[in-house]
Each structure stands twice: as C-alpha cells, then as structure tokens.
Amino acid sequence: MALETDLRERVKAAVRHFWLTRSQQAARQGILSGERDAGERTAVTGGAQMDGFVNLIRDLLCGAGLPQTRVYCERSLEIPGWYRPEKQWDLLIVIEGRLLAAVEFKSQIGPSFGNNYNNRTEEALGSATDVWAAYREGAFAPSARPWLGYLMLLEQSTGSTVPVRAREPHFKVFQEFRDASYAQRYQILLTKMVRERLYDAACLMLTGRAQEQSGEYTEPSPELSFQNFLASLTAKVLAEVK
C-alpha cells in the first residue's frame, strides 16, 4: 500500500508539471505574440508538458536497476521506419545495440477534441504500423521484439465526457462507438491497440484544469492504469538487463 501511495504521489507531481508547464507556455506565448493561439493551440505547439511523465518513467526504471545511460529521452530519439526514414519517439531504451522499448507520451486538451482525437488516432496507429514493418524487415537486428508503449493524458471536461454522435451517412459504426464520449473513444482505441498487439501496454489518465495545484487524476480503465503500464515495461526491461 505504501508503494502504491508513493507511486500515485509521483504521478500527481507529473500531472502538476503538465498543467504548470502548459500555463507558463500559454502566458509566455501571449506576451510574445500579444494574443493566444486560436483554439488554445499552445497546448499542441508548446511541447515539454509531458516531461514530468517521461522523467518519472526514466527514474523508476533506473531505480529498479536499469543504467541511466541506456535511457534516451532528450536526444538520439530516432529509430528507423519502414514507410519513412525515421520516427522520433519520446523515450527509447537501447542496450548494447538492441532496441528494448519505445514509448510515446501524448496529451490532449479542449476545445477541439474531435479533430485532435482523429489526429492522435492516426498518429498512434501509423507509428506502430511503421515500427512493426521495420522490425519485420530487420531494421533493429539483432533486437528481439521491442516493447511499445503509449500514454495519453486527456483533459476531463464537458467536451471530453459528453456523448458524441457518430456520423453514419453510408454504413453503421461499430456498436461500442455509438454515443461514446471522446474519453470513451480513447479508452476503446487504447484497449484495442493493446489487444491487437500494436502496443504492448497503454495508459489513459484524465485530469481537469481545476487539478493544476493538486495533480489529481482518474483512470477510467484498470487495464489502462499507470501501474499496469509501468509493471509491463519494467518486466520487459529488467528481464533483459539481468
């Protein structure tokens, strides 16, 4: 229980970092440009907002025995693709020329949940498809099958939690998408990506703007919890290290 409490506090610190960095970037951009980006585009263009999660994963893995020199989260983040020359991930673990893991850390806030959800879906599916094709063609030899992870932090708001009507001009959508909110759509997406083995683990967390100081968050699916995500990644990495 103490370990779980400590982990939750560290995750809350990463959530606070997200909101604080976003606020600082928005304020800085407002000062420089005289106006905010349309549709709060700062949340997309700012970057660095998910660094709290990147650093947390790195610190937890290194605390479990992974040499810090094997974790790449600031530079040398590119690995080959099959449909493009290379793809830059947010965190890589490479040991003695073997790719152990690659992780994406993504976030989304409103108000443009619809367009950004579609973009995130296409990016996530495309990145995984590209990596597995490159792996099939020997791009990472002599690596065994690498571990892929995807972590999403989503703003919890009316726009992300109310039912959304699916457009069906020609054919019916799958039943699970009917009247699903964007938060539910993300849960469906991440669950399917893991079960289809596009990613080895995924994590979905929701947090509201009112949680900037507390860092509180919710996890709508136990299967997509941070603890499960971390356990899967740690097991993969430590099995290789030892």
C-alpha atoms as an extended CHARMM CRD file, in Angstrom:
* protein
*
       242  EXT
         1         1  MET       CA              0.0000000000        0.0000000000        0.0000000000  PROA      1               0.0000000000
         2         2  ALA       CA              2.8390000000        2.4170000000        0.8390000000  PROA      2               0.0000000000
         3         3  LEU       CA              4.4360000000        1.7290000000       -2.5300000000  PROA      3               0.0000000000
         4         4  GLU       CA              1.1630000000        2.3900000000       -4.3470000000  PROA      4               0.0000000000
         5         5  THR       CA              0.6800000000        5.6250000000       -2.3930000000  PROA      5               0.0000000000
         6         6  ASP       CA              4.1940000000        6.8020000000       -3.2510000000  PROA      6               0.0000000000
         7         7  LEU       CA              3.6510000000        5.9860000000       -6.9350000000  PROA      7               0.0000000000
         8         8  ARG       CA              0.3660000000        7.8820000000       -7.0320000000  PROA      8               0.0000000000
         9         9  GLU       CA              2.0160000000       10.9290000000       -5.4570000000  PROA      9               0.0000000000
        10        10  ARG       CA              4.7510000000       10.8380000000       -8.0780000000  PROA      10              0.0000000000
        11        11  VAL       CA              2.1910000000       10.5690000000      -10.8620000000  PROA      11              0.0000000000
        12        12  LYS       CA              0.2990000000       13.5170000000       -9.3630000000  PROA      12              0.0000000000
        13        13  ALA       CA              3.5400000000       15.5090000000       -9.4660000000  PROA      13              0.0000000000
        14        14  ALA       CA              3.8000000000       14.7250000000      -13.2010000000  PROA      14              0.0000000000
        15        15  VAL       CA              0.2150000000       15.9010000000      -13.6950000000  PROA      15              0.0000000000
        16        16  ARG       CA              1.0020000000       19.1410000000      -11.8660000000  PROA      16              0.0000000000
        17        17  HSD       CA              4.0500000000       19.5900000000      -14.0890000000  PROA      17              0.0000000000
        18        18  PHE       CA              1.8100000000       19.1830000000      -17.1340000000  PROA      18              0.0000000000
        19        19  TRP       CA             -0.6370000000       21.8930000000      -16.0930000000  PROA      19              0.0000000000
        20        20  LEU       CA              2.0520000000       24.2460000000      -14.7980000000  PROA      20              0.0000000000
        21        21  THR       CA              4.1650000000       23.9560000000      -17.9650000000  PROA      21              0.0000000000
        22        22  ARG       CA              1.1050000000       24.4640000000      -20.1380000000  PROA      22              0.0000000000
        23        23  SER       CA              0.1280000000       27.5980000000      -18.1880000000  PROA      23              0.0000000000
        24        24  GLN       CA              3.6460000000       29.0140000000      -18.3950000000  PROA      24              0.0000000000
        25        25  GLN       CA              3.8420000000       28.3620000000      -22.1260000000  PROA      25              0.0000000000
        26        26  ALA       CA              0.4700000000       29.9590000000      -22.7330000000  PROA      26              0.0000000000
        27        27  ALA       CA              1.4390000000       33.0350000000      -20.7020000000  PROA      27              0.0000000000
        28        28  ARG       CA              4.8110000000       33.2980000000      -22.4390000000  PROA      28              0.0000000000
        29        29  GLN       CA              3.2900000000       32.9980000000      -25.8790000000  PROA      29              0.0000000000
        30        30  GLY       CA              0.6400000000       35.5450000000      -25.0220000000  PROA      30              0.0000000000
        31        31  ILE       CA              3.3350000000       38.0050000000      -24.0130000000  PROA      31              0.0000000000
        32        32  LEU       CA              5.3990000000       37.4150000000      -27.1490000000  PROA      32              0.0000000000
        33        33  SER       CA              2.5890000000       37.4190000000      -29.7070000000  PROA      33              0.0000000000
        34        34  GLY       CA              0.0670000000       39.6400000000      -28.0000000000  PROA      34              0.0000000000
        35        35  GLU       CA             -2.6490000000       37.0050000000      -28.3120000000  PROA      35              0.0000000000
        36        36  ARG       CA             -3.2500000000       33.3500000000      -27.6310000000  PROA      36              0.0000000000
        37        37  ASP       CA             -3.0920000000       30.7380000000      -30.3670000000  PROA      37              0.0000000000
        38        38  ALA       CA             -6.5020000000       30.0640000000      -31.8310000000  PROA      38              0.0000000000
        39        39  GLY       CA             -8.2930000000       27.1690000000      -30.1510000000  PROA      39              0.0000000000
        40        40  GLU       CA             -5.6210000000       27.0410000000      -27.4390000000  PROA      40              0.0000000000
        41        41  ARG       CA             -3.1760000000       25.7020000000      -29.9970000000  PROA      41              0.0000000000
        42        42  THR       CA             -0.4660000000       26.3730000000      -27.4190000000  PROA      42              0.0000000000
        43        43  ALA       CA             -1.3710000000       23.0220000000      -25.8840000000  PROA      43              0.0000000000
        44        44  VAL       CA             -0.2130000000       21.3460000000      -29.0780000000  PROA      44              0.0000000000
        45        45  THR       CA              2.7140000000       23.5510000000      -30.0650000000  PROA      45              0.0000000000
        46        46  GLY       CA              4.3160000000       24.0910000000      -26.6580000000  PROA      46              0.0000000000
        47        47  GLY       CA              5.9600000000       20.7460000000      -26.0380000000  PROA      47              0.0000000000
        48        48  ALA       CA              7.6700000000       19.7340000000      -22.7750000000  PROA      48              0.0000000000
        49        49  GLN       CA              4.3260000000       19.3790000000      -20.9990000000  PROA      49              0.0000000000
        50        50  MET       CA              4.6820000000       15.6120000000      -20.7170000000  PROA      50              0.0000000000
        51        51  ASP       CA              8.2840000000       15.7500000000      -19.4910000000  PROA      51              0.0000000000
        52        52  GLY       CA              7.1220000000       15.0010000000      -15.9690000000  PROA      52              0.0000000000
        53        53  PHE       CA              5.8940000000       11.5990000000      -17.1370000000  PROA      53              0.0000000000
        54        54  VAL       CA              8.9740000000       10.9530000000      -19.2650000000  PROA      54              0.0000000000
        55        55  ASN       CA             11.2700000000       11.7110000000      -16.3310000000  PROA      55              0.0000000000
        56        56  LEU       CA              9.1270000000        9.6660000000      -13.9500000000  PROA      56              0.0000000000
        57        57  ILE       CA              9.3450000000        6.5610000000      -16.1330000000  PROA      57              0.0000000000
        58        58  ARG       CA             13.0960000000        7.0470000000      -16.5370000000  PROA      58              0.0000000000
        59        59  ASP       CA             13.6500000000        7.4770000000      -12.7970000000  PROA      59              0.0000000000
        60        60  LEU       CA             11.5070000000        4.4700000000      -11.8800000000  PROA      60              0.0000000000
        61        61  LEU       CA             13.3060000000        2.2060000000      -14.3420000000  PROA      61              0.0000000000
        62        62  CYS       CA             16.7270000000        3.3870000000      -13.2740000000  PROA      62              0.0000000000
        63        63  GLY       CA             15.7330000000        2.9730000000       -9.6350000000  PROA      63              0.0000000000
        64        64  ALA       CA             14.8770000000       -0.6480000000      -10.4560000000  PROA      64              0.0000000000
        65        65  GLY       CA             18.3350000000       -1.3000000000      -11.8930000000  PROA      65              0.0000000000
        66        66  LEU       CA             18.4040000000       -0.0110000000      -15.4730000000  PROA      66              0.0000000000
        67        67  PRO       CA             21.5890000000        2.0050000000      -16.2020000000  PROA      67              0.0000000000
        68        68  GLN       CA             20.6300000000        5.6120000000      -16.9370000000  PROA      68              0.0000000000
        69        69  THR       CA             22.9490000000        5.6760000000      -19.9460000000  PROA      69              0.0000000000
        70        70  ARG       CA             20.6150000000        3.1930000000      -21.6610000000  PROA      70              0.0000000000
        71        71  VAL       CA             17.6070000000        5.5160000000      -21.4500000000  PROA      71              0.0000000000
        72        72  TYR       CA             17.1980000000        8.1370000000      -24.1660000000  PROA      72              0.0000000000
        73        73  CYS       CA             14.6460000000       10.8660000000      -23.5120000000  PROA      73              0.0000000000
        74        74  GLU       CA             16.3420000000       14.1180000000      -24.5070000000  PROA      74              0.0000000000
        75        75  ARG       CA             18.3110000000       13.2980000000      -27.6460000000  PROA      75              0.0000000000
        76        76  SER       CA             19.0770000000       10.4160000000      -30.0100000000  PROA      76              0.0000000000
        77        77  LEU       CA             15.3720000000        9.5460000000      -30.0760000000  PROA      77              0.0000000000
        78        78  GLU       CA             15.0830000000        8.4780000000      -33.7200000000  PROA      78              0.0000000000
        79        79  ILE       CA             14.6580000000        4.8940000000      -34.8780000000  PROA      79              0.0000000000
        80        80  PRO       CA             14.1170000000        3.6830000000      -38.4590000000  PROA      80              0.0000000000
        81        81  GLY       CA             10.7000000000        3.2990000000      -40.0060000000  PROA      81              0.0000000000
        82        82  TRP       CA              9.5770000000        1.2610000000      -42.9860000000  PROA      82              0.0000000000
        83        83  TYR       CA              7.2910000000        3.8550000000      -44.5610000000  PROA      83              0.0000000000
        84        84  ARG       CA              9.5390000000        6.8080000000      -43.6280000000  PROA      84              0.0000000000
        85        85  PRO       CA             13.2590000000        7.1400000000      -42.9170000000  PROA      85              0.0000000000
        86        86  GLU       CA             12.9250000000        7.5660000000      -39.1650000000  PROA      86              0.0000000000
        87        87  LYS       CA             10.4700000000        8.3370000000      -36.3780000000  PROA      87              0.0000000000
        88        88  GLN       CA             11.2850000000       10.2610000000      -33.2050000000  PROA      88              0.0000000000
        89        89  TRP       CA              9.8640000000        8.7010000000      -30.0490000000  PROA      89              0.0000000000
        90        90  ASP       CA              9.6400000000       10.3290000000      -26.6070000000  PROA      90              0.0000000000
        91        91  LEU       CA             11.6460000000        7.6630000000      -24.7790000000  PROA      91              0.0000000000
        92        92  LEU       CA             13.8620000000        4.8550000000      -26.0270000000  PROA      92              0.0000000000
        93        93  ILE       CA             15.7120000000        2.1180000000      -24.1880000000  PROA      93              0.0000000000
        94        94  VAL       CA             18.6790000000        0.7070000000      -26.1070000000  PROA      94              0.0000000000
        95        95  ILE       CA             21.1570000000       -1.7580000000      -24.6010000000  PROA      95              0.0000000000
        96        96  GLU       CA             24.2500000000       -2.9220000000      -26.4830000000  PROA      96              0.0000000000
        97        97  GLY       CA             22.7500000000       -2.1750000000      -29.8610000000  PROA      97              0.0000000000
        98        98  ARG       CA             19.3970000000       -3.7880000000      -29.0410000000  PROA      98              0.0000000000
        99        99  LEU       CA             16.1370000000       -1.8310000000      -29.0060000000  PROA      99              0.0000000000
       100       100  LEU       CA             14.2510000000       -2.8340000000      -25.8440000000  PROA      100             0.0000000000
       101       101  ALA       CA             11.4640000000       -0.2740000000      -25.7000000000  PROA      101             0.0000000000
       102       102  ALA       CA              9.9630000000        2.8140000000      -27.3180000000  PROA      102             0.0000000000
       103       103  VAL       CA              7.3190000000        4.9480000000      -25.6330000000  PROA      103             0.0000000000
       104       104  GLU       CA              5.0380000000        7.7710000000      -26.7530000000  PROA      104             0.0000000000
       105       105  PHE       CA              3.6690000000       10.3260000000      -24.2450000000  PROA      105             0.0000000000
       106       106  LYS       CA              0.7030000000       12.3030000000      -25.5630000000  PROA      106             0.0000000000
       107       107  SER       CA             -1.8570000000       14.7360000000      -24.1870000000  PROA      107             0.0000000000
       108       108  GLN       CA             -4.9860000000       16.4800000000      -25.3660000000  PROA      108             0.0000000000
       109       109  ILE       CA             -6.9930000000       19.3610000000      -24.0020000000  PROA      109             0.0000000000
       110       110  GLY       CA            -10.0630000000       21.0890000000      -25.4280000000  PROA      110             0.0000000000
       111       111  PRO       CA            -11.8540000000       22.6030000000      -27.0340000000  PROA      111             0.0000000000
       112       112  SER       CA            -11.0820000000       20.8260000000      -30.3370000000  PROA      112             0.0000000000
       113       113  PHE       CA            -11.4870000000       17.2600000000      -29.1150000000  PROA      113             0.0000000000
       114       114  GLY       CA            -12.8900000000       15.9380000000      -32.3890000000  PROA      114             0.0000000000
       115       115  ASN       CA            -10.1050000000       16.9500000000      -34.7700000000  PROA      115             0.0000000000
       116       116  ASN       CA             -7.3390000000       16.2050000000      -32.3030000000  PROA      116             0.0000000000
       117       117  TYR       CA             -8.7850000000       12.8020000000      -31.4190000000  PROA      117             0.0000000000
       118       118  ASN       CA             -8.7260000000       11.8180000000      -35.0860000000  PROA      118             0.0000000000
       119       119  ASN       CA             -5.1640000000       13.0840000000      -35.4560000000  PROA      119             0.0000000000
       120       120  ARG       CA             -3.9800000000       11.2320000000      -32.3480000000  PROA      120             0.0000000000
       121       121  THR       CA             -5.6510000000        8.0390000000      -33.5730000000  PROA      121             0.0000000000
       122       122  GLU       CA             -3.9630000000        8.2160000000      -36.9630000000  PROA      122             0.0000000000
       123       123  GLU       CA             -0.5790000000        9.0180000000      -35.3910000000  PROA      123             0.0000000000
       124       124  ALA       CA             -0.7650000000        6.1560000000      -32.8970000000  PROA      124             0.0000000000
       125       125  LEU       CA             -1.8090000000        3.5670000000      -35.4530000000  PROA      125             0.0000000000
       126       126  GLY       CA              0.6820000000        4.8420000000      -38.0270000000  PROA      126             0.0000000000
       127       127  SER       CA              3.6380000000        4.8500000000      -35.6480000000  PROA      127             0.0000000000
       128       128  ALA       CA              3.0280000000        1.2900000000      -34.5180000000  PROA      128             0.0000000000
       129       129  THR       CA              2.4340000000        0.0170000000      -38.0550000000  PROA      129             0.0000000000
       130       130  ASP       CA              5.6420000000        1.6770000000      -39.2170000000  PROA      130             0.0000000000
       131       131  VAL       CA              7.7510000000        0.2300000000      -36.3940000000  PROA      131             0.0000000000
       132       132  TRP       CA              6.4700000000       -3.3290000000      -36.7830000000  PROA      132             0.0000000000
       133       133  ALA       CA              7.0750000000       -3.2620000000      -40.5280000000  PROA      133             0.0000000000
       134       134  ALA       CA             10.6220000000       -2.0050000000      -39.9070000000  PROA      134             0.0000000000
       135       135  TYR       CA             11.1380000000       -4.7190000000      -37.2940000000  PROA      135             0.0000000000
       136       136  ARG       CA              9.8920000000       -7.3740000000      -39.7160000000  PROA      136             0.0000000000
       137       137  GLU       CA             12.4390000000       -6.1850000000      -42.2640000000  PROA      137             0.0000000000
       138       138  GLY       CA             15.3280000000       -6.3950000000      -39.7760000000  PROA      138             0.0000000000
       139       139  ALA       CA             15.8170000000       -2.6910000000      -39.0420000000  PROA      139             0.0000000000
       140       140  PHE       CA             16.6070000000       -3.3470000000      -35.3850000000  PROA      140             0.0000000000
       141       141  ALA       CA             18.5580000000       -6.6050000000      -35.7060000000  PROA      141             0.0000000000
       142       142  PRO       CA             19.7420000000       -8.2820000000      -33.5290000000  PROA      142             0.0000000000
       143       143  SER       CA             16.9290000000       -6.9800000000      -31.3030000000  PROA      143             0.0000000000
       144       144  ALA       CA             14.1730000000       -9.2930000000      -30.1530000000  PROA      144             0.0000000000
       145       145  ARG       CA             10.6520000000       -7.9170000000      -30.4580000000  PROA      145             0.0000000000
       146       146  PRO       CA             10.7730000000       -4.4580000000      -28.8060000000  PROA      146             0.0000000000
       147       147  TRP       CA              8.2160000000       -3.2300000000      -26.2810000000  PROA      147             0.0000000000
       148       148  LEU       CA              5.9900000000       -0.3730000000      -27.4530000000  PROA      148             0.0000000000
       149       149  GLY       CA              4.0220000000        1.8110000000      -25.0590000000  PROA      149             0.0000000000
       150       150  TYR       CA              1.5220000000        4.6640000000      -25.4230000000  PROA      150             0.0000000000
       151       151  LEU       CA              0.4960000000        7.0010000000      -22.6020000000  PROA      151             0.0000000000
       152       152  MET       CA             -2.3300000000        9.5320000000      -23.0060000000  PROA      152             0.0000000000
       153       153  LEU       CA             -3.2610000000       12.3170000000      -20.5990000000  PROA      153             0.0000000000
       154       154  LEU       CA             -6.6860000000       13.7160000000      -21.5130000000  PROA      154             0.0000000000
       155       155  GLU       CA             -8.4260000000       16.7930000000      -20.1590000000  PROA      155             0.0000000000
       156       156  GLN       CA            -11.5180000000       15.8330000000      -18.1980000000  PROA      156             0.0000000000
       157       157  SER       CA            -14.1840000000       18.3260000000      -19.1750000000  PROA      157             0.0000000000
       158       158  THR       CA            -17.6850000000       18.5290000000      -20.5890000000  PROA      158             0.0000000000
       159       159  GLY       CA            -16.2720000000       18.3880000000      -24.1010000000  PROA      159             0.0000000000
       160       160  SER       CA            -14.4440000000       15.1290000000      -23.4810000000  PROA      160             0.0000000000
       161       161  THR       CA            -17.0500000000       13.3250000000      -21.3770000000  PROA      161             0.0000000000
       162       162  VAL       CA            -20.4290000000       14.0040000000      -23.0410000000  PROA      162             0.0000000000
       163       163  PRO       CA            -21.7850000000       11.5310000000      -25.6280000000  PROA      163             0.0000000000
       164       164  VAL       CA            -20.7580000000       12.2270000000      -29.2220000000  PROA      164             0.0000000000
       165       165  ARG       CA            -22.9530000000       11.3400000000      -32.1640000000  PROA      165             0.0000000000
       166       166  ALA       CA            -21.1980000000        9.2800000000      -34.8350000000  PROA      166             0.0000000000
       167       167  ARG       CA            -21.7520000000       10.1800000000      -38.4850000000  PROA      167             0.0000000000
       168       168  GLU       CA            -23.1280000000        7.2680000000      -40.4940000000  PROA      168             0.0000000000
       169       169  PRO       CA            -24.0690000000        8.5050000000      -43.9950000000  PROA      169             0.0000000000
       170       170  HSD       CA            -23.4370000000        5.1120000000      -45.6490000000  PROA      170             0.0000000000
       171       171  PHE       CA            -22.6380000000        2.4060000000      -43.0920000000  PROA      171             0.0000000000
       172       172  LYS       CA            -23.1890000000        1.8470000000      -39.3890000000  PROA      172             0.0000000000
       173       173  VAL       CA            -20.3140000000        2.3280000000      -36.9470000000  PROA      173             0.0000000000
       174       174  PHE       CA            -19.4180000000       -0.4530000000      -34.5350000000  PROA      174             0.0000000000
       175       175  GLN       CA            -21.7430000000       -0.5690000000      -31.5730000000  PROA      175             0.0000000000
       176       176  GLU       CA            -19.1120000000        0.3420000000      -28.9540000000  PROA      176             0.0000000000
       177       177  PHE       CA            -18.6510000000        3.7540000000      -30.5890000000  PROA      177             0.0000000000
       178       178  ARG       CA            -22.3420000000        4.6570000000      -30.5270000000  PROA      178             0.0000000000
       179       179  ASP       CA            -22.8470000000        7.6990000000      -28.2650000000  PROA      179             0.0000000000
       180       180  ALA       CA            -19.3590000000        7.2540000000      -26.8160000000  PROA      180             0.0000000000
       181       181  SER       CA            -17.6680000000       10.3770000000      -25.4670000000  PROA      181             0.0000000000
       182       182  TYR       CA            -14.1550000000       11.2570000000      -26.5910000000  PROA      182             0.0000000000
       183       183  ALA       CA            -12.8430000000        9.8950000000      -23.2940000000  PROA      183             0.0000000000
       184       184  GLN       CA            -14.6160000000        6.6130000000      -24.0250000000  PROA      184             0.0000000000
       185       185  ARG       CA            -13.3400000000        6.6420000000      -27.6030000000  PROA      185             0.0000000000
       186       186  TYR       CA             -9.7880000000        6.9420000000      -26.2970000000  PROA      186             0.0000000000
       187       187  GLN       CA            -10.3990000000        4.0630000000      -23.9160000000  PROA      187             0.0000000000
       188       188  ILE       CA            -11.6830000000        1.9500000000      -26.8030000000  PROA      188             0.0000000000
       189       189  LEU       CA             -8.7570000000        2.9530000000      -29.0040000000  PROA      189             0.0000000000
       190       190  LEU       CA             -6.0570000000        2.1830000000      -26.4420000000  PROA      190             0.0000000000
       191       191  THR       CA             -7.6700000000       -1.0790000000      -25.3780000000  PROA      191             0.0000000000
       192       192  LYS       CA             -7.9320000000       -2.2790000000      -28.9650000000  PROA      192             0.0000000000
       193       193  MET       CA             -4.3490000000       -1.2510000000      -29.7480000000  PROA      193             0.0000000000
       194       194  VAL       CA             -3.0710000000       -3.3640000000      -26.8610000000  PROA      194             0.0000000000
       195       195  ARG       CA             -5.2800000000       -6.3390000000      -27.6230000000  PROA      195             0.0000000000
       196       196  GLU       CA             -4.2670000000       -6.2240000000      -31.2830000000  PROA      196             0.0000000000
       197       197  ARG       CA             -0.6230000000       -6.1160000000      -30.1100000000  PROA      197             0.0000000000
       198       198  LEU       CA              0.1170000000       -2.8380000000      -31.8430000000  PROA      198             0.0000000000
       199       199  TYR       CA              1.3420000000       -1.6930000000      -28.4200000000  PROA      199             0.0000000000
       200       200  ASP       CA              2.4050000000       -3.8720000000      -25.5120000000  PROA      200             0.0000000000
       201       201  ALA       CA              0.7700000000       -1.5620000000      -22.9710000000  PROA      201             0.0000000000
       202       202  ALA       CA             -1.1500000000        1.6920000000      -22.9270000000  PROA      202             0.0000000000
       203       203  CYS       CA             -2.2160000000        4.1290000000      -20.2370000000  PROA      203             0.0000000000
       204       204  LEU       CA             -5.1440000000        6.5500000000      -20.1220000000  PROA      204             0.0000000000
       205       205  MET       CA             -5.4780000000        9.2210000000      -17.4330000000  PROA      205             0.0000000000
       206       206  LEU       CA             -7.9960000000       12.0470000000      -17.1300000000  PROA      206             0.0000000000
       207       207  THR       CA             -7.3900000000       15.3040000000      -15.2850000000  PROA      207             0.0000000000
       208       208  GLY       CA             -9.2500000000       18.6100000000      -15.1540000000  PROA      208             0.0000000000
       209       209  ARG       CA             -7.9750000000       22.1610000000      -15.2000000000  PROA      209             0.0000000000
       210       210  ALA       CA             -9.0730000000       22.5600000000      -11.5930000000  PROA      210             0.0000000000
       211       211  GLN       CA             -6.4430000000       19.9540000000      -10.6720000000  PROA      211             0.0000000000
       212       212  GLU       CA             -3.4860000000       22.1550000000      -11.6180000000  PROA      212             0.0000000000
       213       213  GLN       CA             -2.4640000000       22.5080000000       -7.9680000000  PROA      213             0.0000000000
       214       214  SER       CA             -3.4340000000       19.0750000000       -6.6560000000  PROA      214             0.0000000000
       215       215  GLY       CA             -2.3880000000       16.9500000000       -9.6340000000  PROA      215             0.0000000000
       216       216  GLU       CA             -5.3960000000       14.6860000000       -9.0960000000  PROA      216             0.0000000000
       217       217  TYR       CA             -6.3450000000       12.3590000000      -11.9290000000  PROA      217             0.0000000000
       218       218  THR       CA             -8.6270000000        9.4400000000      -12.6780000000  PROA      218             0.0000000000
       219       219  GLU       CA             -8.0480000000        6.1900000000      -14.5410000000  PROA      219             0.0000000000
       220       220  PRO       CA            -11.2350000000        5.0450000000      -16.3150000000  PROA      220             0.0000000000
       221       221  SER       CA             -9.9200000000        1.5520000000      -17.0690000000  PROA      221             0.0000000000
       222       222  PRO       CA             -7.8910000000       -0.7320000000      -14.7490000000  PROA      222             0.0000000000
       223       223  GLU       CA             -6.4230000000       -2.3600000000      -17.8590000000  PROA      223             0.0000000000
       224       224  LEU       CA             -5.0500000000        1.0480000000      -18.8870000000  PROA      224             0.0000000000
       225       225  SER       CA             -3.7530000000        2.1380000000      -15.4770000000  PROA      225             0.0000000000
       226       226  PHE       CA             -0.3370000000        3.6670000000      -14.9700000000  PROA      226             0.0000000000
       227       227  GLN       CA              0.6130000000        0.8930000000      -12.5750000000  PROA      227             0.0000000000
       228       228  ASN       CA             -0.1380000000       -1.8080000000      -15.1750000000  PROA      228             0.0000000000
       229       229  PHE       CA              1.7400000000        0.1980000000      -17.8020000000  PROA      229             0.0000000000
       230       230  LEU       CA              4.7870000000        0.5340000000      -15.5610000000  PROA      230             0.0000000000
       231       231  ALA       CA              4.7160000000       -3.1170000000      -14.4910000000  PROA      231             0.0000000000
       232       232  SER       CA              4.6850000000       -4.3310000000      -18.0990000000  PROA      232             0.0000000000
       233       233  LEU       CA              7.5590000000       -2.0560000000      -19.1280000000  PROA      233             0.0000000000
       234       234  THR       CA              9.6210000000       -2.8380000000      -16.0240000000  PROA      234             0.0000000000
       235       235  ALA       CA              9.2380000000       -6.5840000000      -16.5140000000  PROA      235             0.0000000000
       236       236  LYS       CA             10.4460000000       -6.3230000000      -20.1130000000  PROA      236             0.0000000000
       237       237  VAL       CA             13.4360000000       -4.1210000000      -19.3190000000  PROA      237             0.0000000000
       238       238  LEU       CA             14.6610000000       -5.8880000000      -16.2070000000  PROA      238             0.0000000000
       239       239  ALA       CA             14.4170000000       -9.3020000000      -17.8680000000  PROA      239             0.0000000000
       240       240  GLU       CA             16.8880000000       -8.0390000000      -20.4660000000  PROA      240             0.0000000000
       241       241  VAL       CA             19.1590000000       -6.2200000000      -18.0180000000  PROA      241             0.0000000000
       242       242  LYS       CA             19.5530000000       -9.1970000000      -15.6850000000  PROA      242             0.0000000000
